[in-house]
Amino acid sequence: MSVNKNARMQAGVLFLIMLLSGCATPQTQQLRHTPPKDLPAHVELTDVPFYPQNTHQCGPAALAMVLNAGGAQVTPDSLIKQVYLPGREGSLQVEMLASGRRNGLLAYPLTSSRQDLSLQNLLTEVAAGTPVVVLQNLALRWYPVWHYAVVIGYDLPRQEIILRSGLEQRLIIPFATFEYTWQRAAYWAMLALPAGVMPRTATEETYIKAAVALEKNITPKKNVVVYQAALKKWPNNLTAYIGLGNAFYTLGDKEQAEKVLRQATLAHPDSAIAFNNLAQTLADQKRYTEAFSAATQAVRLAETKGSSEEQGVTQITLNEIQEKMH
């Protein structure tokens, strides 16, 4: 299908949806009746770059826009091999998230514990200066036409949303039309943020999962920033403690690693991994008596929890420390 023909088809489908959308847009109705008091009335992120979307390649184009906005230097062509699946003539959401991480940004799926807040959360992120990739179904449930676009703005009084979409650098459509197409794609959306930048609507579980998935794609220094941001918002998160301690350890800063891991053992006295990593950090500083005590505690906790994997790891650490003590 040619680009022009594809664009005409999308325009026709959107027109049809505009005729139908009034009956199934609960979040739009909610925003109309109760406008969020903490959001600006109008926002438009004019600095977000625009890449026209070629046929079947809206995924690479949409992703390139938000990655560039987040500081990565990419083009749609450079992302095609990472996200475009010729057999499906499109890009899967998991590939979009993986590509964001591969290019050094925190790929954050914009989810909500309450699905009725999806649209408000999206607007909140845009108001914070973050463009959002959204997946739309521009047709019907039984005949889907999948399409990625980038939300760059909105107008609350006019109930309109502004998109970079297809060949349109500035596509303005009613909230109801947008919600209808987005709802048919299960409200899927993603952000791509520099290390340490916290989504305005972040949830603890989703952010930590995104941080762990990003680890191997960025430097230890950037991992420090990512996990410090997590602990600032969720001071007792064990995974963030371990991730931050490991990042300092990899950087060779054993003193900071020890400090973080001691805090982890105090906040989570039942964590075998926290004691194990603390033991290793102390052993590397040749403080074998303290290391032996921490490693012994790690083994006890692993045995209590019945985790064979943790039992194996903690026992190896304890054995290595005992060998160095003799």
Backbone bond lengths (Angstrom), bond angles and torsions (degrees), N, CA, C in turn:
res aa  C-N    CA-C-N  psi(-1)  N-CA   C-N-CA  omega(-1)  CA-C   N-CA-C  phi
1 M - - - 1.467 - - 1.525 109.11 -
2 S 1.311 118.66 132.98 1.455 122.04 -179.03 1.525 109.88 -70.74
3 V 1.351 115.13 162.05 1.456 119.78 179.38 1.518 110.48 -61.93
4 N 1.341 117.92 -45.38 1.456 121.15 -177.73 1.519 111.55 -64.56
5 K 1.344 115.81 -41.67 1.455 119.51 179.44 1.518 110.31 -64.94
6 N 1.340 115.49 -41.65 1.465 119.83 178.55 1.528 110.80 -62.10
7 A 1.330 116.85 -41.94 1.461 120.60 179.56 1.521 110.90 -64.50
8 R 1.335 116.68 -40.49 1.459 119.64 179.12 1.520 110.96 -64.72
9 M 1.358 116.00 -39.12 1.447 119.20 179.59 1.530 110.55 -63.88
10 Q 1.350 116.39 -43.68 1.457 119.90 179.40 1.521 111.04 -62.72
11 A 1.329 116.57 -40.87 1.460 119.44 179.09 1.526 110.75 -62.61
12 G 1.350 116.52 -40.42 1.458 120.05 178.80 1.510 112.14 -66.08
13 V 1.321 116.65 -40.68 1.461 120.66 178.42 1.517 110.75 -64.51
14 L 1.349 117.09 -42.76 1.455 120.21 178.57 1.525 111.64 -61.82
15 F 1.330 116.31 -38.01 1.463 119.35 177.97 1.523 110.42 -62.57
16 L 1.356 115.76 -42.41 1.461 119.62 178.09 1.517 110.58 -62.79
17 I 1.317 116.45 -42.54 1.464 120.68 -178.67 1.527 110.59 -64.88
18 M 1.322 116.83 -36.46 1.469 119.75 178.49 1.529 110.88 -60.89
19 L 1.332 115.98 -32.12 1.454 119.30 178.64 1.525 111.58 -73.68
20 L 1.353 115.54 -27.95 1.456 120.22 -173.87 1.522 114.02 -98.54
21 S 1.312 117.51 -18.76 1.462 120.07 -162.15 1.524 114.63 -71.90
22 G 1.317 119.12 -20.24 1.452 119.79 -174.94 1.502 114.46 -62.07
23 C 1.337 117.82 -19.26 1.461 119.64 -174.23 1.521 113.50 -91.84
24 A 1.322 119.62 -4.41 1.459 119.34 -173.74 1.522 112.11 -145.04
25 T 1.317 117.06 48.57 1.465 120.35 -177.73 1.530 110.33 -131.89
26 P 1.326 118.18 68.35 1.471 120.97 -174.95 1.522 113.94 -63.91
27 Q 1.333 117.92 -35.49 1.463 118.89 -178.25 1.521 111.69 -70.87
28 T 1.332 116.29 -35.24 1.461 120.15 175.18 1.521 110.14 -63.43
29 Q 1.331 115.48 -42.78 1.464 119.45 179.31 1.530 110.40 -62.30
30 Q 1.327 115.47 -39.67 1.466 119.89 -179.89 1.522 110.70 -64.33
31 L 1.342 117.19 -43.78 1.457 120.33 179.26 1.531 111.41 -66.17
32 R 1.314 116.00 -33.36 1.458 119.76 -179.89 1.530 110.67 -68.01
33 H 1.321 115.36 -42.05 1.466 119.15 -176.92 1.522 112.72 -80.92
34 T 1.378 115.70 -31.55 1.466 119.55 -178.75 1.523 109.15 -133.49
35 P 1.331 118.32 79.78 1.467 121.05 -178.93 1.532 110.66 -61.85
36 P 1.329 118.01 136.25 1.474 120.67 178.75 1.528 110.68 -62.32
37 K 1.320 116.15 127.71 1.458 120.33 -176.57 1.526 112.04 -77.69
38 D 1.336 117.31 -21.19 1.455 119.90 -174.87 1.529 112.86 -95.27
39 L 1.336 118.40 8.15 1.459 121.74 179.32 1.522 110.81 -109.94
40 P 1.339 117.29 140.56 1.470 119.24 172.96 1.524 109.92 -60.74
41 A 1.310 116.76 152.08 1.460 120.68 -178.56 1.520 111.74 -68.54
42 H 1.329 116.08 -32.64 1.464 119.96 -176.85 1.524 110.05 -141.02
43 V 1.319 116.63 132.88 1.465 122.33 177.43 1.522 108.24 -139.99
44 E 1.325 116.37 138.46 1.463 120.50 171.47 1.520 108.58 -147.53
45 L 1.333 116.22 122.98 1.463 122.65 -178.43 1.526 108.33 -91.00
46 T 1.322 115.70 84.25 1.465 120.86 -172.66 1.523 113.34 -71.64
47 D 1.341 117.55 -17.33 1.468 120.06 -177.80 1.530 113.23 -82.33
48 V 1.314 117.75 -8.39 1.468 119.65 179.14 1.531 108.65 -66.74
49 P 1.336 118.31 124.50 1.470 119.56 -177.29 1.525 111.26 -65.48
50 F 1.317 115.47 161.38 1.461 120.53 179.62 1.522 109.98 -121.81
51 Y 1.318 115.79 128.89 1.458 122.57 173.23 1.523 108.03 -122.72
52 P 1.327 118.74 116.24 1.466 119.85 175.83 1.523 109.74 -58.03
53 Q 1.304 115.97 141.96 1.458 120.84 -174.67 1.521 110.08 -96.83
54 N 1.345 115.10 116.19 1.453 119.88 176.66 1.518 110.59 -72.19
55 T 1.311 116.49 166.39 1.456 121.52 -178.59 1.524 111.31 -53.75
56 H 1.336 116.15 129.87 1.470 124.23 176.75 1.522 113.60 66.11
57 Q 1.339 119.10 3.01 1.458 119.90 -175.58 1.530 111.61 -121.23
58 C 1.336 115.57 37.29 1.458 118.42 178.89 1.522 111.02 -70.26
59 G 1.345 117.46 -27.08 1.460 120.49 178.86 1.519 112.63 -60.74
60 P 1.349 119.01 -56.47 1.466 120.06 178.09 1.525 113.29 -57.62
61 A 1.333 117.73 -39.25 1.467 120.30 -178.81 1.525 110.87 -67.66
62 A 1.331 117.05 -47.54 1.465 120.10 179.94 1.527 110.76 -62.30
63 L 1.317 116.32 -42.56 1.462 120.19 -179.22 1.521 110.84 -65.29
64 A 1.331 117.44 -40.49 1.466 120.65 179.68 1.525 110.83 -60.55
65 M 1.319 116.90 -36.22 1.469 119.74 -179.70 1.529 111.24 -63.11
66 V 1.331 117.28 -48.76 1.465 119.18 -176.50 1.526 111.39 -75.37
67 L 1.334 118.12 -31.64 1.467 119.30 177.58 1.519 110.75 -67.12
68 N 1.321 117.24 -41.40 1.462 119.90 176.18 1.521 111.03 -64.11
69 A 1.320 116.85 -39.99 1.460 120.31 177.58 1.526 111.14 -62.21
70 G 1.355 116.40 -29.34 1.456 121.52 179.23 1.515 114.23 -87.02
71 G 1.336 116.90 -2.23 1.459 120.06 175.25 1.509 115.72 109.93
72 A 1.340 118.83 -4.23 1.464 121.35 178.60 1.531 109.49 -82.67
73 Q 1.314 116.40 147.63 1.456 121.74 178.88 1.525 108.79 -102.98
74 V 1.321 116.33 93.18 1.460 121.44 -177.60 1.525 109.18 -138.28
75 T 1.326 115.31 164.92 1.459 122.58 173.21 1.520 107.46 -129.08
76 P 1.329 118.32 161.49 1.467 119.27 175.99 1.519 112.54 -55.32
77 D 1.327 117.17 -39.86 1.470 119.98 -179.34 1.520 111.73 -62.14
78 S 1.340 116.82 -36.42 1.466 119.72 -178.82 1.518 112.37 -72.40
79 L 1.343 116.72 -16.30 1.462 120.73 -178.38 1.526 113.37 -99.16
80 I 1.321 117.01 -10.86 1.469 119.78 -174.38 1.527 111.64 -56.26
81 K 1.340 116.59 -47.88 1.466 119.29 -178.26 1.517 112.21 -66.07
82 Q 1.338 116.90 -24.27 1.460 120.62 -178.13 1.521 112.90 -80.39
83 V 1.332 116.94 -32.65 1.465 118.17 -171.98 1.524 115.47 -125.80
84 Y 1.329 118.40 -21.76 1.463 119.46 -172.96 1.524 110.77 -86.46
85 L 1.326 116.42 128.14 1.459 123.14 179.02 1.527 108.49 -110.03
86 P 1.328 117.48 103.66 1.467 119.64 -176.13 1.519 113.32 -55.97
87 G 1.325 117.07 -38.27 1.458 119.81 -178.50 1.510 112.95 -62.19
88 R 1.325 116.34 -28.57 1.465 120.89 178.95 1.523 112.29 -101.21
89 E 1.334 115.49 -4.94 1.461 121.22 -177.88 1.531 110.71 52.75
90 G 1.325 114.85 44.50 1.455 119.23 -179.39 1.511 111.92 179.47
91 S 1.333 115.87 -166.17 1.459 122.22 -177.05 1.518 109.64 -128.35
92 L 1.343 115.98 135.69 1.452 120.58 177.40 1.529 110.32 -85.32
93 Q 1.338 115.43 153.36 1.464 119.50 -178.28 1.521 111.84 -59.42
94 V 1.334 117.29 -38.89 1.467 119.89 -178.15 1.522 110.59 -63.66
95 E 1.332 117.60 -34.42 1.462 120.89 178.06 1.525 110.72 -71.23
96 M 1.309 116.87 -35.15 1.466 120.37 178.32 1.529 110.18 -63.65
97 L 1.328 116.88 -45.09 1.461 120.87 179.01 1.528 111.06 -65.21
98 A 1.330 116.30 -43.35 1.472 120.24 -179.12 1.522 110.92 -63.18
99 S 1.317 117.62 -38.46 1.459 120.44 179.54 1.518 111.32 -67.49
100 G 1.312 117.02 -37.11 1.461 119.76 176.26 1.519 110.85 -59.07
101 R 1.332 116.42 -45.11 1.473 120.58 178.51 1.522 110.60 -66.49
102 R 1.323 116.65 -40.93 1.462 120.64 -178.27 1.521 111.47 -60.11
103 N 1.306 116.18 -26.79 1.462 120.77 179.63 1.529 112.51 -97.94
104 G 1.332 116.15 17.18 1.458 121.18 168.90 1.513 117.04 85.36
105 L 1.341 117.41 12.58 1.458 119.73 179.59 1.522 110.84 -113.15
106 L 1.318 115.11 154.87 1.457 120.72 177.55 1.529 108.10 -75.66
107 A 1.320 116.65 107.75 1.463 121.69 178.88 1.518 107.79 -87.37
108 Y 1.313 115.04 111.01 1.462 120.96 -171.48 1.528 109.89 -116.76
109 P 1.339 118.03 112.97 1.464 119.39 174.97 1.517 109.65 -70.56
110 L 1.309 116.18 122.78 1.467 121.00 -175.12 1.521 109.04 -80.64
111 T 1.321 115.04 95.55 1.455 120.63 -177.95 1.518 109.35 -115.55
112 S 1.310 114.99 169.03 1.458 120.16 177.64 1.509 109.20 -142.42
113 S 1.333 116.42 138.71 1.462 119.41 176.49 1.521 110.33 -65.61
114 R 1.337 115.61 -21.94 1.465 121.93 174.09 1.515 107.92 -118.70
115 Q 1.314 116.99 109.85 1.455 119.97 -174.60 1.524 112.38 -63.06
116 D 1.335 116.84 -21.84 1.460 118.97 179.37 1.528 112.19 -72.15
117 L 1.355 116.88 -4.14 1.457 120.77 177.09 1.524 112.58 -103.93
118 S 1.331 117.59 5.33 1.465 120.61 -175.22 1.521 111.93 -57.18
119 L 1.318 117.65 -48.18 1.462 120.85 -178.03 1.523 110.92 -66.42
120 Q 1.316 117.81 -41.27 1.464 120.18 178.86 1.521 110.90 -64.92
121 N 1.323 117.92 -39.75 1.462 120.93 177.27 1.522 110.85 -63.02
122 L 1.321 116.24 -41.34 1.464 120.10 178.51 1.525 110.32 -60.10
123 L 1.313 117.00 -47.26 1.467 120.61 179.61 1.526 111.25 -63.62
124 T 1.326 116.66 -35.72 1.464 120.79 178.56 1.520 111.18 -62.53
125 E 1.332 116.86 -42.07 1.464 120.27 179.33 1.527 111.02 -67.12
126 V 1.317 117.13 -41.18 1.467 120.07 177.99 1.525 110.13 -63.54
127 A 1.320 117.13 -41.38 1.463 121.08 177.84 1.523 111.66 -62.20
128 A 1.332 116.44 -27.65 1.469 121.25 178.23 1.527 112.11 -81.36
129 G 1.331 116.58 -2.63 1.465 120.20 177.06 1.508 115.22 100.39
130 T 1.322 117.53 12.63 1.458 121.29 -176.17 1.522 111.13 -111.17
131 P 1.339 118.16 118.45 1.465 119.59 173.61 1.517 109.97 -69.77
132 V 1.313 117.05 152.13 1.467 121.72 -173.77 1.525 110.21 -126.95
133 V 1.335 116.18 126.48 1.457 120.49 172.00 1.523 108.31 -78.72
134 V 1.317 116.88 131.68 1.461 121.02 177.48 1.520 109.41 -125.94
135 L 1.320 115.37 148.89 1.463 121.72 174.17 1.521 107.87 -103.74
136 Q 1.314 115.54 131.04 1.464 120.68 179.89 1.527 109.99 -122.67
137 N 1.293 115.18 151.09 1.467 121.78 167.65 1.517 105.58 -108.28
138 L 1.315 116.48 106.73 1.450 121.38 -174.43 1.524 113.20 -84.44
139 A 1.323 116.46 8.75 1.465 118.83 179.47 1.521 109.54 -131.21
140 L 1.305 116.49 -129.77 1.454 121.94 -175.53 1.513 110.49 -114.96
141 R 1.320 116.67 163.73 1.460 120.20 -178.60 1.527 111.23 -59.83
142 W 1.318 116.55 -39.44 1.459 120.19 -176.72 1.529 112.18 -85.84
143 Y 1.335 117.21 -7.23 1.466 121.28 176.83 1.528 108.27 -143.64
144 P 1.348 116.97 71.93 1.467 120.03 -172.99 1.522 113.34 -72.09
145 V 1.312 115.77 144.49 1.460 123.55 168.37 1.525 105.98 -122.96
146 W 1.338 115.89 98.18 1.457 120.68 -174.26 1.519 110.36 -78.64
147 H 1.321 115.00 143.13 1.466 119.75 -175.26 1.527 109.70 -155.05
148 Y 1.345 115.95 132.61 1.457 121.23 173.76 1.530 109.57 -98.56
149 A 1.315 115.87 137.24 1.460 121.95 175.25 1.525 107.87 -137.41
150 V 1.323 116.41 171.23 1.464 121.45 179.42 1.522 108.72 -122.06
151 V 1.331 115.73 122.23 1.455 120.84 176.51 1.519 108.52 -81.96
152 I 1.339 116.22 121.96 1.472 120.58 -178.18 1.523 112.36 -119.22
153 G 1.341 117.07 -3.48 1.451 117.28 -179.46 1.514 112.75 -178.00
154 Y 1.327 113.79 176.85 1.457 120.10 179.20 1.519 109.23 -160.38
155 D 1.326 115.98 165.03 1.456 123.11 174.21 1.528 107.20 -136.31
156 L 1.329 116.76 104.98 1.458 120.53 -176.22 1.532 113.30 -64.29
157 P 1.334 119.58 -47.01 1.462 118.44 -179.58 1.526 113.09 -59.71
158 R 1.326 116.09 -37.31 1.469 120.22 -178.70 1.529 112.19 -88.63
159 Q 1.358 116.00 -6.27 1.464 121.08 -179.45 1.527 111.13 55.63
160 E 1.342 114.93 50.88 1.465 121.03 -177.75 1.519 110.63 -128.78
161 I 1.317 115.73 150.12 1.461 122.05 177.25 1.519 108.24 -120.64
162 I 1.334 116.24 147.58 1.461 121.58 -175.88 1.521 108.76 -114.42
163 L 1.326 116.66 128.17 1.457 122.71 -174.72 1.527 111.33 -124.72
164 R 1.316 115.28 150.14 1.466 121.48 157.81 1.524 103.30 -95.54
165 S 1.318 117.36 115.06 1.468 119.56 -169.92 1.521 110.74 -149.33
166 G 1.329 115.79 127.33 1.456 119.74 177.23 1.510 111.55 58.50
167 L 1.322 115.92 -122.58 1.457 121.40 178.18 1.518 112.13 -94.80
168 E 1.338 116.09 2.06 1.460 121.37 -175.85 1.529 111.01 -97.21
169 Q 1.323 116.08 117.16 1.457 119.74 178.21 1.525 111.66 -72.31
170 R 1.320 115.78 -26.32 1.465 119.47 -176.47 1.527 108.28 -145.40
171 L 1.322 115.29 80.06 1.456 121.21 -179.79 1.524 109.08 -91.38
172 I 1.322 116.72 120.43 1.463 121.79 -179.56 1.527 108.43 -108.95
173 I 1.327 116.32 122.07 1.457 120.80 179.09 1.528 109.50 -134.85
174 P 1.319 117.89 157.05 1.472 120.36 178.46 1.529 111.86 -63.63
175 F 1.323 115.96 149.95 1.462 120.50 174.85 1.532 110.76 -51.10
176 A 1.332 116.33 -43.75 1.458 120.39 -175.63 1.517 111.31 -61.17
177 T 1.341 116.78 -42.80 1.460 120.61 178.26 1.522 110.78 -62.86
178 F 1.334 114.85 -45.66 1.464 119.10 179.41 1.517 111.27 -62.06
179 E 1.329 116.38 -48.03 1.463 118.69 -177.67 1.527 110.95 -60.35
180 Y 1.315 116.84 -39.15 1.464 120.22 -178.85 1.528 110.67 -60.05
181 T 1.338 117.26 -43.83 1.469 120.68 -178.98 1.519 111.61 -74.42
182 W 1.326 116.37 -35.36 1.462 121.23 -178.49 1.527 110.37 -73.72
183 Q 1.305 116.23 -40.19 1.463 121.15 178.02 1.521 110.83 -57.77
184 R 1.339 117.04 -38.22 1.464 121.30 -179.20 1.528 112.50 -72.36
185 A 1.325 116.53 -6.42 1.468 121.64 172.92 1.527 110.11 -112.19
186 A 1.336 116.28 24.33 1.470 123.45 176.73 1.523 112.84 60.50
187 Y 1.320 116.97 29.81 1.468 122.84 177.39 1.530 112.51 57.26
188 W 1.325 117.51 35.30 1.471 119.05 -178.66 1.527 110.06 -76.54
189 A 1.346 114.56 135.99 1.463 120.70 178.05 1.520 108.94 -156.16
190 M 1.317 116.80 159.92 1.462 120.59 178.27 1.523 110.73 -146.61
191 L 1.347 113.53 152.51 1.453 122.72 173.70 1.521 108.24 -113.74
192 A 1.315 116.81 158.00 1.467 121.92 174.05 1.526 106.87 -134.40
193 L 1.329 116.18 106.96 1.461 121.24 -169.72 1.525 112.24 -120.64
194 P 1.331 117.87 148.41 1.464 120.61 174.39 1.529 110.76 -63.27
195 A 1.312 116.00 155.33 1.466 121.11 179.23 1.522 110.75 -54.70
196 G 1.335 115.85 129.93 1.447 121.56 176.53 1.513 114.69 92.88
197 V 1.331 117.40 -12.11 1.470 119.87 177.21 1.526 107.96 -85.69
198 M 1.305 116.10 122.58 1.456 122.03 -175.84 1.525 110.23 -93.74
199 P 1.338 118.24 127.35 1.463 119.03 173.18 1.522 110.37 -55.32
200 R 1.302 116.95 140.94 1.461 120.52 -177.60 1.528 111.53 -61.94
201 T 1.339 116.62 -31.80 1.461 120.79 -177.79 1.528 112.04 -106.45
202 A 1.323 116.77 23.32 1.470 120.87 -173.84 1.524 112.28 -58.98
203 T 1.327 114.91 141.34 1.455 121.58 169.61 1.530 107.75 -108.39
204 E 1.308 116.00 151.57 1.462 120.84 -173.56 1.528 112.17 -59.31
205 E 1.306 117.19 -50.81 1.459 120.49 -175.65 1.523 111.55 -62.95
206 T 1.331 117.44 -45.01 1.464 120.49 -176.74 1.518 111.28 -68.14
207 Y 1.334 117.13 -40.39 1.465 119.49 -179.90 1.523 111.17 -65.99
208 I 1.312 116.83 -44.07 1.473 119.90 -178.22 1.531 110.18 -63.95
209 K 1.323 117.23 -41.88 1.464 119.58 177.15 1.526 110.93 -60.93
210 A 1.330 116.69 -41.01 1.463 120.75 179.16 1.528 110.77 -66.03
211 A 1.338 116.74 -38.15 1.464 121.18 179.68 1.527 111.33 -65.86
212 V 1.309 116.61 -44.52 1.470 120.84 179.09 1.529 110.64 -63.26
213 A 1.325 116.33 -40.88 1.464 120.39 179.80 1.526 111.63 -66.21
214 L 1.324 116.99 -27.05 1.462 121.28 -178.42 1.523 113.05 -82.25
215 E 1.326 117.85 -23.52 1.466 123.79 -169.05 1.525 114.68 -42.21
216 K 1.323 116.81 -54.69 1.469 120.60 -171.81 1.529 112.91 -73.26
217 N 1.323 117.48 -8.15 1.462 120.46 -177.14 1.519 113.78 -99.30
218 I 1.328 117.63 -4.27 1.460 120.70 -178.41 1.522 110.11 -130.34
219 T 1.312 116.22 169.08 1.462 121.61 -178.01 1.530 110.59 -74.90
220 P 1.340 117.12 158.09 1.466 119.58 176.01 1.532 112.32 -56.17
221 K 1.334 118.28 -35.89 1.460 120.41 179.14 1.527 110.94 -61.21
222 K 1.316 116.01 -41.01 1.465 119.05 178.94 1.526 110.85 -71.37
223 N 1.336 117.09 -33.21 1.465 119.18 175.36 1.523 111.04 -63.55
224 V 1.314 116.37 -35.72 1.467 119.81 175.92 1.525 109.71 -57.55
225 V 1.325 116.26 -46.33 1.464 121.02 -178.23 1.531 111.32 -65.14
226 V 1.335 115.86 -40.99 1.469 120.73 -179.46 1.525 110.87 -61.50
227 Y 1.326 116.60 -47.43 1.466 119.87 -176.68 1.529 112.55 -78.04
228 Q 1.322 117.24 -28.64 1.462 118.29 173.76 1.527 110.66 -64.40
229 A 1.316 116.46 -38.72 1.465 120.42 177.40 1.526 110.26 -62.92
230 A 1.342 115.89 -39.02 1.465 119.77 178.97 1.525 111.37 -64.49
231 L 1.331 116.52 -45.40 1.465 119.75 -178.07 1.527 112.37 -70.29
232 K 1.315 117.19 -26.72 1.457 119.76 175.74 1.530 110.54 -65.55
233 K 1.325 115.66 -36.98 1.467 120.27 -178.97 1.528 111.98 -87.58
234 W 1.349 116.54 -37.38 1.473 121.14 -178.93 1.530 107.52 -128.30
235 P 1.329 117.93 83.62 1.468 122.86 -168.68 1.525 115.78 -59.84
236 N 1.313 119.45 -19.14 1.464 120.01 -175.91 1.523 113.90 -110.89
237 N 1.323 117.85 16.17 1.464 119.22 -177.00 1.525 111.18 -72.34
238 L 1.327 116.58 118.34 1.462 121.39 -175.43 1.527 111.97 -64.65
239 T 1.325 117.39 -44.62 1.466 120.24 -178.80 1.520 111.00 -60.22
240 A 1.323 116.99 -38.58 1.463 120.69 178.80 1.531 110.60 -66.90
241 Y 1.331 116.88 -40.59 1.465 120.20 175.42 1.535 110.72 -58.56
242 I 1.323 116.24 -49.40 1.464 120.28 -178.08 1.526 110.31 -63.74
243 G 1.339 116.36 -44.23 1.457 119.80 179.92 1.517 112.35 -62.21
244 L 1.327 116.89 -41.73 1.463 120.72 179.49 1.524 110.77 -67.85
245 G 1.332 116.31 -43.51 1.462 119.42 177.58 1.522 111.95 -60.69
246 N 1.314 116.90 -43.00 1.466 121.25 179.26 1.528 111.47 -64.80
247 A 1.340 116.59 -37.04 1.459 119.99 179.82 1.530 110.56 -65.59
248 F 1.338 117.24 -44.30 1.462 120.23 176.62 1.531 110.62 -63.34
249 Y 1.326 116.06 -40.07 1.466 120.56 179.72 1.528 110.37 -61.25
250 T 1.320 116.82 -44.86 1.465 121.33 -179.91 1.525 110.89 -63.92
251 L 1.326 116.29 -32.82 1.464 120.57 177.84 1.530 112.30 -74.32
252 G 1.335 116.42 -9.83 1.455 120.67 -178.19 1.512 113.85 86.98
253 D 1.320 116.61 7.40 1.465 121.12 179.27 1.524 108.58 -92.57
254 K 1.337 114.98 80.27 1.462 120.39 -175.23 1.529 112.20 -67.02
255 E 1.326 117.34 -31.94 1.462 119.47 -179.42 1.534 111.18 -65.17
256 Q 1.328 116.50 -45.43 1.459 119.17 177.91 1.525 111.34 -67.80
257 A 1.336 116.11 -37.97 1.465 119.54 177.42 1.521 110.57 -60.60
258 E 1.346 115.99 -43.91 1.465 120.19 178.47 1.523 111.13 -61.67
259 K 1.321 116.66 -44.08 1.457 120.67 -178.92 1.528 111.30 -59.51
260 V 1.324 116.49 -45.98 1.465 121.03 -178.66 1.523 110.54 -66.50
261 L 1.331 116.86 -42.85 1.463 120.07 -177.05 1.530 111.76 -70.98
262 R 1.326 117.31 -31.62 1.472 118.80 173.78 1.528 109.84 -64.40
263 Q 1.315 116.01 -41.39 1.465 119.40 176.79 1.528 110.53 -61.39
264 A 1.330 115.58 -37.25 1.464 119.76 178.89 1.521 111.14 -63.91
265 T 1.328 117.50 -41.37 1.468 119.55 -179.68 1.527 111.88 -69.00
266 L 1.330 115.97 -30.21 1.463 118.92 177.46 1.528 111.25 -73.57
267 A 1.325 115.87 -40.63 1.466 119.93 179.73 1.520 111.73 -75.16
268 H 1.348 115.86 -28.23 1.475 121.05 -177.46 1.537 109.50 -135.04
269 P 1.322 116.87 73.05 1.469 120.25 -176.68 1.513 114.00 -66.28
270 D 1.336 118.33 -5.84 1.462 121.49 178.09 1.522 112.04 -102.56
271 S 1.340 118.31 10.40 1.461 121.57 -177.59 1.520 111.86 -92.50
272 A 1.315 116.20 110.71 1.465 120.85 178.02 1.521 111.12 -65.01
273 I 1.329 117.00 -38.90 1.460 120.46 -177.67 1.525 111.20 -66.50
274 A 1.334 117.92 -38.45 1.465 120.54 178.44 1.530 110.45 -61.48
275 F 1.336 117.34 -45.76 1.465 120.48 178.44 1.527 111.21 -67.98
276 N 1.313 117.33 -37.89 1.461 120.93 179.58 1.527 111.02 -62.36
277 N 1.343 116.32 -47.50 1.458 119.16 -178.66 1.528 111.80 -68.84
278 L 1.322 116.19 -33.74 1.460 119.46 174.69 1.519 110.13 -63.74
279 A 1.327 116.82 -42.73 1.468 121.26 178.94 1.525 110.89 -59.31
280 Q 1.317 117.39 -44.36 1.455 120.98 -179.80 1.527 111.11 -63.85
281 T 1.327 115.87 -40.62 1.461 120.57 -179.72 1.535 110.81 -65.26
282 L 1.325 116.90 -40.47 1.466 120.92 177.72 1.526 111.36 -67.71
283 A 1.328 115.86 -39.47 1.470 119.71 179.47 1.519 111.17 -63.47
284 D 1.332 116.71 -38.02 1.465 120.04 178.87 1.523 111.58 -65.09
285 Q 1.335 116.31 -20.35 1.466 120.79 176.61 1.530 111.06 -95.66
286 K 1.342 114.97 9.28 1.469 123.02 178.73 1.528 112.57 63.14
287 R 1.299 115.90 27.77 1.472 121.24 176.14 1.531 106.83 -100.42
288 Y 1.321 113.98 71.14 1.465 120.65 -166.71 1.531 113.42 -70.38
289 T 1.320 117.85 -32.56 1.466 118.68 179.91 1.524 110.66 -64.73
290 E 1.341 116.17 -46.86 1.462 120.19 177.46 1.525 110.70 -64.96
291 A 1.324 115.87 -39.29 1.460 120.67 -179.54 1.525 110.68 -63.38
292 F 1.359 116.11 -41.08 1.457 120.81 -180.00 1.524 110.71 -62.61
293 S 1.323 116.36 -41.23 1.463 120.45 179.73 1.530 110.92 -63.37
294 A 1.334 116.69 -44.86 1.472 120.23 179.95 1.520 111.09 -66.91
295 A 1.326 116.57 -39.84 1.469 120.19 -179.30 1.524 111.26 -67.22
296 T 1.317 117.07 -38.97 1.468 121.08 177.74 1.526 110.43 -62.01
297 Q 1.338 115.60 -42.59 1.463 119.72 177.47 1.526 111.10 -63.67
298 A 1.324 116.19 -37.98 1.468 120.22 178.84 1.522 110.79 -62.35
299 V 1.324 117.00 -43.22 1.468 121.17 179.10 1.524 110.44 -63.24
300 R 1.323 117.47 -43.46 1.467 121.05 179.27 1.531 111.00 -59.99
301 L 1.312 115.40 -45.29 1.465 119.38 -178.65 1.523 111.43 -66.13
302 A 1.329 116.61 -39.36 1.462 120.07 179.19 1.523 110.94 -64.39
303 E 1.328 116.09 -40.00 1.464 119.94 178.60 1.527 110.73 -67.15
304 T 1.328 116.66 -37.64 1.459 120.65 179.20 1.519 111.31 -65.05
305 K 1.332 116.03 -39.91 1.464 120.71 -178.93 1.521 111.89 -76.19
306 G 1.315 116.84 -19.46 1.462 120.38 179.01 1.511 114.18 73.80
307 S 1.333 117.22 21.58 1.459 121.11 179.24 1.522 109.57 -88.10
308 S 1.331 116.74 112.88 1.461 120.04 -177.74 1.530 111.39 -64.93
309 E 1.315 116.14 -35.95 1.468 119.51 179.79 1.518 110.69 -65.59
310 E 1.342 116.39 -47.05 1.460 119.86 179.46 1.525 111.10 -67.30
311 Q 1.320 117.33 -35.09 1.462 119.84 177.47 1.519 110.52 -61.51
312 G 1.334 116.78 -42.13 1.458 120.42 -179.89 1.513 112.18 -65.01
313 V 1.323 116.58 -46.18 1.465 121.03 -177.89 1.520 111.28 -65.41
314 T 1.320 117.19 -45.97 1.472 120.30 -177.02 1.522 111.86 -68.45
315 Q 1.328 116.87 -35.06 1.468 119.85 179.20 1.521 111.03 -67.93
316 I 1.318 117.04 -38.41 1.469 120.54 177.17 1.527 110.13 -62.04
317 T 1.337 116.61 -45.07 1.468 120.16 179.20 1.523 110.69 -60.57
318 L 1.332 116.96 -45.23 1.460 120.98 -179.99 1.528 110.82 -62.07
319 N 1.327 117.11 -43.68 1.468 120.47 -179.63 1.536 111.38 -61.98
320 E 1.307 116.20 -42.23 1.472 120.40 -178.84 1.530 110.53 -64.94
321 I 1.326 116.76 -39.20 1.470 120.49 178.76 1.534 110.25 -67.05
322 Q 1.325 117.08 -41.31 1.457 120.36 178.85 1.518 111.35 -62.16
323 E 1.323 117.41 -38.99 1.471 120.55 178.23 1.508 111.16 -63.57
324 K 1.308 117.67 -38.27 1.458 120.86 -178.81 1.537 112.23 -74.12
325 M 1.341 116.16 -20.94 1.457 119.25 179.98 1.527 112.17 -78.93
326 H 1.325 117.45 -16.94 1.463 119.67 -176.92 1.516 111.49 -96.93
